Amino acid sequence: MSVPSHAIAHLLSTVAGSHRIGIGCMALTGLYGRIAESDARDVLDRAMDLDFRLFDTAPLYTDGQNEELIGDVIGSKAGITVSTKFGLSEDNCGKLVRDSRPSSIRASVEASLRRLRRERIDILIQHRPDPDVNDQEVAGTVQDLIDAGKVASFGLSGTSVNRIKPMSERCSVTVVQNELSVLSDPNSWCTPQKVGDMGVFFMAYAPFARGLLSQKKAGTNRAADDYRAQMKAFQNPEQSAHKRLRECIEDVASAYGVSATAVMLAWAKSRGENVVPIPGPRHKSHLANLIETTNLEIQDAQILTIDEIASNLQVG
Ligand SMILES: NC(=O)c1ccc[n+]([C@@H]2O[C@H](COP(=O)([O-])OP(=O)(O)OC[C@H]3O[C@@H](n4cnc5c(N)ncnc54)[C@H](OP(=O)(O)O)[C@@H]3O)[C@@H](O)[C@H]2O)c1
């Protein structure tokens, strides 16, 4: 059943503010290379001044330090929504481990509440499905946490669309957080439209393809502590196809007198009225580009041109 558009619009304006953009905080504690703590704090303070109201973090990001930063700068400020996650951590060898056992979810939530300095987690997202734990058990555990007042709403990340309905029978899934950029597969198993038809809002992560399309630095020029230096797509960002796509985005941007990042955010929003992009600004100057998108309506023909070029590329 389709949810009326005014219901989604109301939900989005309450949660995501006037820009309908959230702030992804992952790189503010160093995942994409060192960042001074004062700069990270400036990004968060300035974002709140500019009426950004949704901030995304996770225990995985720098082993809890990211949540601590959010707790320190944002804490329990009224009118701000914080999303965090459970179910994914790094072992001593840097390998990602999935764990959504009920006791682990409960322990993760208690630790997040402490670090975030909040009494309740606004949006709690399962970071990745856990093949060893039944989805119903995960949803039931989150529902218990909602009943106990520790969590307000439930979301899924890195998910397929077919898990939403069965899990919602135990605990209503209101958010999906999946990757969405011009490089994403348009025939993906979990499009904004598919989840929007179920009344679920879509937090689009990495809308600039992790910076691949917003700058020209090669992987080899990246600092050793920038996680992206290891990513295949970053080894040769000047490969002709990516370059063509970036040039097309820049052409559209100059036609409107805005930045390429504003065009990519407008593109993401054009995928559905339930989409909230969550880019990862690393400097307060980045925030100005993000608000350029607020009233930007790009013509369908220009979106189609971007789509056509992107469809000839491999996913980054
Ligand atoms: N649920 C999940 O599994 C998952 C996975 C990944 C991310 N996320 C969430 O999504 C958020 C965003 O992800 P992301 O940071 O990887 O992706 P992104 O927003 O696509 O890329 C961020 C990069 O784009 C560049 N950039 C950001 N704002 C810019 C601006 N206004 N102008 C020019 N360049 C700009 C910066 O690159 P330079 O550093 O090169 O300048 C920045 O590091 C994360 O913070 C996290 O909250 C969730």
The ligand as a Gaussian input file, in Angstrom:
#p B3LYP/6-31G(d) Opt

LIG

0 1
 N       25.255000       2.466000       6.649000
 C       26.419000       2.278000       6.096000
 O       26.865000       1.156000       5.891000
 C       27.240000       3.481000       5.681000
 C       28.410000       3.312000       4.889000
 C       29.133000       4.464000       4.512000
 C       28.707000       5.724000       4.911000
 N       27.582000       5.835000       5.682000
 C       27.095000       7.165000       6.135000
 O       27.077000       8.060000       5.023000
 C       27.841000       9.230000       5.321000
 C       28.493000       9.777000       4.073000
 O       29.377000       8.829000       3.520000
 P       30.754000       9.224000       2.841000
 O       31.390000      10.306000       3.633000
 O       31.490000       7.965000       2.587000
 O       30.313000       9.724000       1.409000
 P       30.154000      11.019000       0.522000
 O       29.331000      12.043000       1.171000
 O       29.733000      10.464000      -0.784000
 O       31.667000      11.532000       0.346000
 C       32.317000      12.295000       1.308000
 C       33.497000      12.978000       0.654000
 O       33.042000      13.865000      -0.362000
 C       33.791000      15.056000      -0.295000
 N       32.857000      16.128000       0.073000
 C       31.939000      16.137000       1.063000
 N       31.239000      17.277000       1.041000
 C       31.715000      17.983000       0.015000
 C       31.387000      19.240000      -0.525000
 N       30.390000      19.975000      -0.053000
 N       32.083000      19.690000      -1.583000
 C       33.062000      18.933000      -2.114000
 N       33.416000      17.711000      -1.661000
 C       32.737000      17.259000      -0.595000
 C       34.894000      14.876000       0.719000
 O       35.995000      14.310000       0.018000
 P       37.516000      14.726000       0.368000
 O       37.742000      14.173000       1.738000
 O       38.319000      14.034000      -0.680000
 O       37.570000      16.215000       0.315000
 C       34.271000      13.853000       1.633000
 O       35.217000      13.091000       2.334000
 C       28.823000       8.744000       6.396000
 O       29.298000       9.819000       7.163000
 C       27.986000       7.800000       7.202000
 O       27.186000       8.522000       8.119000
 C       26.837000       4.752000       6.048000

